[in-house]
Amino acid sequence: MAKVANVKELLARAERLRGIRQLWESYWDDVLRLCIARKAYVTKSKQEGDRLPVDVYDSSAIEALRIFAAGLMGYLTNPSAKWFNLRTEDKDLMDEKEVKVWIKDSEDRIYDTLNSSNFSFAIHEAYLDFGSVGMCSIFLEEDIQDYVRFYTRPIKEIFIDQNEREVIDTVYREFEFTVRQCYRKWGEDCPKAIIDKYEKNKLEEKVTILHCVEPRYDYHPGRKDSVNMPFMSVYIEKESKKKLSESGFRSFPYMIAGANKESGETYFTSPMMECYSDTKMVNRMVETNLRAAMKLVDPPLDVPNDGFLNPFNLNPGAVNYRNPGTPGVDDKVRPIQTGGNVPLGLELIERVELKIQRALFVDLFLALAQRDPKMTATEVLSRQQERMLLLGPMLGRLTEMFSQIIKRTFQILTDKQVIKPLPISLQNQGSLIVEYVSPLARAQKNSEIGSINNTILLVGQLATGNPQVLDKIDFDKTVDEIALLEGINPSLIRDASEVEEIRKARATAQEAQAKMQAMDAIAGAAQKGGAAAKSMAEAQNVGAE
């Protein structure tokens, strides 16, 4: 029987996990403030109507992060295009028509479920977190209306821990509910203080809730109750330290992806953190350059006065008084030339902004969109391959999260009998494998396609001298491999049996045509032979006369 959760132990562990996270919080706030200020509330509470900071003078990091998230959205999980396929572990089973039909139907149902839910909104917010603080967290919950519901949880709410394999399997989430939300979710299981506030119509007051999700090691797998599940789920109201509910999940409900991580550390670093110093520097550079430009447009003035008592004020439009009796100085009012070099400042700013854009892979996403008319297709492919070398590891971590999302969605749809029953041939097989066919996934495979293409070209050149070398290449398998790498719809590529039938029919037709041509040749020869014999006979008759 599963052990009932101890509230005191869970609260103590939450505080220990909070202590680890506190080492990162001020860093996250500094980074978020420069690239997406609406999320920069890790160390403080956000109030309704809080204004964004006015001392951020450069928006290159903001724009780069926006393009980064939009690029991942458009080229990795575009809701209007197919971005993943399912297949069996045994590739030979994919040749069976019944399996193909079931796989295609299951894919369509998963796509329909994701697109009808709030997945697109949640994943876009997750991309912003991934690029800025290096970690995104999505809570995938069953939903009555849409089957599944996605909630992107901000880094401020999440405490994490990992197992001995460095896989994140524990999430504690601290968040606020209103009294109304709390009562609607847990009803009479709420603490008496919350019920009293609800009855007194104090619905907007805040309540702090702790959600604890971690593995259970003492559950009974054969029992069907919610407590006997591989993962524990406990909600606690912090002020009263009262357990609101305890249940479980068959699979880990928090989908977490991290960008970069040092071995032994719990949390991750991000592309934005890698260019944090550049972002701070360009912000100061833009501020300085603006001040220099303002001084040139509206320079400080030097005007006469009875005596010069104050230090020079070099702000734009400032007035500085001098003693009119200063030797060699007239009494005219004149501007003070500060000697600012605005063009040089703009050049330096542009260089730093390009570094920030490269850190967020803006050039890669623009290359995928082919927005630069000056670049040839070869140059675009070369840039893609160069940048994919750096983006590839992060994409690998994102696709791990997507695999968890797809498999958990598949499990929920199977439990709700939305997915059709497994074909007989698949009932003893392992889990399905997810393959990604998005533009970014294909861009990762472009180098392999290029290698195949180069090999065929080289063999073609050798074949001009020795045609027999073409026997070394299985062109049917080559076509199948290219179609797989390019993510072509499998229904567009004929399977081996269909190709064999077509080739047999073609061979039969060619054989029949060859027989017809042979018969025509024989008939022609016979006709020519008869005409020749007749001519010889006539010649002999003429000679006899």
Beta strands, then each sheet from edge to edge (+ up, - down):
strand 1: 84-87
strand 2: 135-143
strand 3: 147-152
strand 4: 158-162
strand 5: 168-178
strand 6: 206-215
strand 7: 231-237
strand 8: 242-249
strand 9: 254-258
strand 10: 301-304
strand 11: 319-322
strand 12: 334-335
strand 13: 433-436
sheet 1: 1+ 13-
sheet 2: 3+ 2- 9+
sheet 3: 4+ 5- 6+ 7- 8+
sheet 4: 11+ 10+ 12-
end
